[in-house]
Amino acid sequence: MASRSDLPGGNPHDDLDAYLGLPRDEAERRAREHGWTTVRSLPPGAVVTMEYVVGRLNFTVDGGTVRRCWLG
């Protein structure tokens, strides 16, 4: 498992670029194994709130593949 942030409830230390190109299911599984508490997969162009949630990892998934990955 990847190391987690030193702060309680913080984001895990992870290479977000490593998720790009992965199949959605594999990316979600990897994110949870690396300590992300919430993993959200969204279609391209999805309307989302701008609230930042510590511990959440977001994916844009197109054609079953992760195209974008960001925190919060």
PyRosetta script that sets phi, psi and omega in degrees:
from pyrosetta import init, pose_from_sequence

init()
pose = pose_from_sequence("MASRSDLPGGNPHDDLDAYLGLPRDEAERRAREHGWTTVRSLPPGAVVTMEYVVGRLNFTVDGGTVRRCWLG")
pose.set_psi(1, 141.9)
pose.set_omega(1, 178.0)
pose.set_phi(2, -69.6)
pose.set_psi(2, 155.5)
pose.set_omega(2, 179.0)
pose.set_phi(3, -69.7)
pose.set_psi(3, 151.1)
pose.set_omega(3, -179.6)
pose.set_phi(4, -102.0)
pose.set_psi(4, 165.4)
pose.set_omega(4, 177.3)
pose.set_phi(5, -59.2)
pose.set_psi(5, 150.9)
pose.set_omega(5, 176.8)
pose.set_phi(6, -72.2)
pose.set_psi(6, -17.5)
pose.set_omega(6, -178.7)
pose.set_phi(7, -90.9)
pose.set_psi(7, 136.4)
pose.set_omega(7, 176.9)
pose.set_phi(8, -57.5)
pose.set_psi(8, 132.5)
pose.set_omega(8, 178.1)
pose.set_phi(9, 75.2)
pose.set_psi(9, 11.5)
pose.set_omega(9, -178.6)
pose.set_phi(10, -80.0)
pose.set_psi(10, 177.0)
pose.set_omega(10, 177.2)
pose.set_phi(11, -80.1)
pose.set_psi(11, 141.0)
pose.set_omega(11, 174.2)
pose.set_phi(12, -63.6)
pose.set_psi(12, 152.5)
pose.set_omega(12, 173.4)
pose.set_phi(13, -80.5)
pose.set_psi(13, 119.4)
pose.set_omega(13, -173.5)
pose.set_phi(14, -153.7)
pose.set_psi(14, 153.5)
pose.set_omega(14, 176.0)
pose.set_phi(15, -92.0)
pose.set_psi(15, 101.8)
pose.set_omega(15, -175.9)
pose.set_phi(16, -65.0)
pose.set_psi(16, -31.1)
pose.set_omega(16, 179.5)
pose.set_phi(17, -65.1)
pose.set_psi(17, -22.0)
pose.set_omega(17, -179.3)
pose.set_phi(18, -67.2)
pose.set_psi(18, -17.5)
pose.set_omega(18, -179.6)
pose.set_phi(19, -83.4)
pose.set_psi(19, -21.6)
pose.set_omega(19, -176.5)
pose.set_phi(20, -64.1)
pose.set_psi(20, 131.4)
pose.set_omega(20, 179.5)
pose.set_phi(21, 88.6)
pose.set_psi(21, -8.2)
pose.set_omega(21, 178.9)
pose.set_phi(22, -78.2)
pose.set_psi(22, 150.6)
pose.set_omega(22, 170.4)
pose.set_phi(23, -62.6)
pose.set_psi(23, 147.2)
pose.set_omega(23, -176.3)
pose.set_phi(24, -51.4)
pose.set_psi(24, -50.3)
pose.set_omega(24, -177.2)
pose.set_phi(25, -60.6)
pose.set_psi(25, -42.1)
pose.set_omega(25, 179.5)
pose.set_phi(26, -66.2)
pose.set_psi(26, -41.2)
pose.set_omega(26, 179.3)
pose.set_phi(27, -64.2)
pose.set_psi(27, -43.6)
pose.set_omega(27, 179.4)
pose.set_phi(28, -63.7)
pose.set_psi(28, -42.7)
pose.set_omega(28, 178.7)
pose.set_phi(29, -63.1)
pose.set_psi(29, -45.9)
pose.set_omega(29, 179.4)
pose.set_phi(30, -60.6)
pose.set_psi(30, -43.2)
pose.set_omega(30, -178.9)
pose.set_phi(31, -61.1)
pose.set_psi(31, -43.9)
pose.set_omega(31, 179.3)
pose.set_phi(32, -66.9)
pose.set_psi(32, -38.4)
pose.set_omega(32, 176.9)
pose.set_phi(33, -64.2)
pose.set_psi(33, -29.2)
pose.set_omega(33, -179.3)
pose.set_phi(34, -88.0)
pose.set_psi(34, 2.8)
pose.set_omega(34, 171.9)
pose.set_phi(35, 102.3)
pose.set_psi(35, 5.3)
pose.set_omega(35, 177.2)
pose.set_phi(36, -71.2)
pose.set_psi(36, 130.4)
pose.set_omega(36, -177.5)
pose.set_phi(37, -81.4)
pose.set_psi(37, -29.2)
pose.set_omega(37, 178.2)
pose.set_phi(38, -133.1)
pose.set_psi(38, 131.4)
pose.set_omega(38, 177.8)
pose.set_phi(39, -125.2)
pose.set_psi(39, 125.3)
pose.set_omega(39, -176.0)
pose.set_phi(40, -123.9)
pose.set_psi(40, 122.0)
pose.set_omega(40, 176.4)
pose.set_phi(41, -105.1)
pose.set_psi(41, 129.0)
pose.set_omega(41, -174.9)
pose.set_phi(42, -128.1)
pose.set_psi(42, 149.0)
pose.set_omega(42, 175.2)
pose.set_phi(43, -76.3)
pose.set_psi(43, 160.4)
pose.set_omega(43, 177.1)
pose.set_phi(44, -57.0)
pose.set_psi(44, 138.5)
pose.set_omega(44, 177.3)
pose.set_phi(45, 77.0)
pose.set_psi(45, 8.2)
pose.set_omega(45, -180.0)
pose.set_phi(46, -62.9)
pose.set_psi(46, 142.8)
pose.set_omega(46, 176.3)
pose.set_phi(47, -87.7)
pose.set_psi(47, 122.4)
pose.set_omega(47, -179.0)
pose.set_phi(48, -131.0)
pose.set_psi(48, 156.4)
pose.set_omega(48, 176.5)
pose.set_phi(49, -72.3)
pose.set_psi(49, 159.3)
pose.set_omega(49, -179.0)
pose.set_phi(50, -93.8)
pose.set_psi(50, 6.1)
pose.set_omega(50, 180.0)
pose.set_phi(51, -65.1)
pose.set_psi(51, 140.9)
pose.set_omega(51, 178.2)
pose.set_phi(52, -96.9)
pose.set_psi(52, 124.9)
pose.set_omega(52, 179.5)
pose.set_phi(53, -116.3)
pose.set_psi(53, 115.8)
pose.set_omega(53, 178.6)
pose.set_phi(54, -62.3)
pose.set_psi(54, 135.7)
pose.set_omega(54, 178.4)
pose.set_phi(55, 87.3)
pose.set_psi(55, 2.3)
pose.set_omega(55, 179.7)
pose.set_phi(56, -103.8)
pose.set_psi(56, 136.0)
pose.set_omega(56, 175.3)
pose.set_phi(57, -117.3)
pose.set_psi(57, 130.7)
pose.set_omega(57, -178.1)
pose.set_phi(58, -110.6)
pose.set_psi(58, 141.4)
pose.set_omega(58, 174.9)
pose.set_phi(59, -124.7)
pose.set_psi(59, 139.7)
pose.set_omega(59, 162.8)
pose.set_phi(60, -96.2)
pose.set_psi(60, 124.3)
pose.set_omega(60, -176.1)
pose.set_phi(61, -117.7)
pose.set_psi(61, 124.0)
pose.set_omega(61, 178.7)
pose.set_phi(62, -128.8)
pose.set_psi(62, 125.0)
pose.set_omega(62, -179.5)
pose.set_phi(63, 63.2)
pose.set_psi(63, 28.4)
pose.set_omega(63, 178.0)
pose.set_phi(64, 82.4)
pose.set_psi(64, 4.3)
pose.set_omega(64, -176.5)
pose.set_phi(65, -120.9)
pose.set_psi(65, 140.4)
pose.set_omega(65, 177.8)
pose.set_phi(66, -70.8)
pose.set_psi(66, 124.0)
pose.set_omega(66, 179.7)
pose.set_phi(67, -108.4)
pose.set_psi(67, -23.3)
pose.set_omega(67, -179.1)
pose.set_phi(68, -148.8)
pose.set_psi(68, 148.2)
pose.set_omega(68, 179.9)
pose.set_phi(69, -142.8)
pose.set_psi(69, 131.6)
pose.set_omega(69, 178.6)
pose.set_phi(70, -151.1)
pose.set_psi(70, 161.3)
pose.set_omega(70, -178.1)
pose.set_phi(71, -81.2)
pose.set_psi(71, 155.2)
pose.set_omega(71, 167.1)
pose.set_phi(72, 87.8)
pose.dump_pdb("model.pdb")
